[in-house]
């Protein structure tokens, strides 16, 4: 059976650990805001999805940080949408 997702799979709390096991967490809120917690700094901003089919495993997002940086990328989600990868990093739902 095909499951039609009505909520963006990006919404939630995500963690990624680098090779030194330093964790970065990202909170993606349903109101379009985000918070990133790095080892030594926190950032806030806004996010958007360029598509509208939330059932696709590949979703393209734009993140606009409060310092003006803009990042557009394609997240490749796992089949259960509980993890995604981009640029060699894997993010897991918390």
Secondary structure, DSSP 8 states (H G I E B T S, - for coil): ------S-TT-EEEEEE-TT--EEEEEE-TTSEEEEE-SS-EEEEEEEES-S-TT-SEEEEEEEETTS-EEEEEEEE-TTSSEEEETTEEEEE-
